[in-house]
């Protein structure tokens, strides 16, 4: 039991206080990552095509993550109208992402960050290194223009669209 307490004291702080999240105005990490389709997605190319909402979530097909993904799915027309590309990022395998996408008919990319390169680049915290914390970043022209470090599953779309509208209007 003493060893368990020692391990928790050593590793829990790392999971709570990982890297600092990437700052607004900083370059967004660009990486090539596998998607739910099995194809590699080059985020740098996506950033060049228009605004990209990169959202990190803990685990596919769990209650909160399903609410978040379905919120984005159910409001996807609004995101398309705003010309925002959506990319969901987790530590799940490509097979798990494919099953999640198919089960809920998600119309956007899900990418697997098994090597944690994107999470480290964005400075996203994790739970004991096993699952990402729920955080979102809006990237425009390769720069982070907005971040939500406590993204809420049921308002993900509204929060991102409100931020994008404020950025476009200069407020």
DAVEN-V451084 format. One record per residue. RES is the residue in three letters. PHI is phi in whole degrees, 0 to 359 (* if undefined). Layout:
BEGIN
RES;PHI
RES;PHI
END
This chain:
BEGIN
UNK;*
UNK;298
UNK;296
UNK;297
UNK;299
UNK;297
UNK;298
UNK;297
UNK;296
UNK;281
UNK;263
UNK;299
UNK;301
UNK;296
UNK;283
UNK;274
UNK;233
UNK;299
UNK;297
UNK;289
UNK;298
UNK;304
UNK;279
UNK;298
UNK;98
UNK;280
UNK;295
UNK;280
UNK;299
UNK;248
UNK;213
UNK;259
UNK;228
UNK;284
UNK;261
UNK;298
UNK;275
UNK;93
UNK;275
UNK;275
UNK;250
UNK;265
UNK;297
UNK;303
UNK;291
UNK;298
UNK;301
UNK;288
UNK;272
UNK;142
UNK;297
UNK;231
UNK;267
UNK;258
UNK;241
UNK;260
UNK;219
UNK;294
UNK;202
UNK;300
UNK;63
UNK;251
UNK;306
UNK;293
UNK;291
UNK;293
UNK;301
UNK;297
UNK;297
UNK;289
UNK;298
UNK;294
UNK;298
UNK;291
UNK;245
UNK;297
UNK;300
UNK;295
UNK;293
UNK;298
UNK;301
UNK;277
UNK;61
UNK;263
UNK;274
UNK;249
UNK;227
UNK;266
UNK;236
UNK;212
UNK;269
UNK;294
UNK;288
UNK;302
UNK;298
UNK;295
UNK;293
UNK;298
UNK;296
UNK;296
UNK;297
UNK;291
UNK;300
UNK;250
UNK;51
UNK;279
UNK;270
UNK;224
UNK;287
UNK;240
UNK;237
UNK;263
UNK;246
UNK;302
UNK;273
UNK;66
UNK;295
UNK;293
UNK;302
UNK;295
UNK;299
UNK;276
UNK;72
UNK;281
UNK;288
UNK;221
UNK;263
UNK;54
UNK;74
UNK;255
UNK;203
UNK;287
UNK;283
UNK;278
UNK;220
UNK;226
UNK;222
UNK;257
UNK;244
UNK;228
UNK;51
UNK;81
UNK;246
UNK;284
UNK;252
UNK;199
UNK;216
UNK;233
UNK;274
UNK;222
UNK;303
UNK;259
UNK;302
UNK;274
UNK;234
UNK;307
UNK;294
UNK;300
UNK;296
UNK;294
UNK;294
UNK;297
UNK;296
UNK;296
UNK;297
UNK;295
UNK;294
UNK;296
UNK;273
UNK;80
UNK;255
END
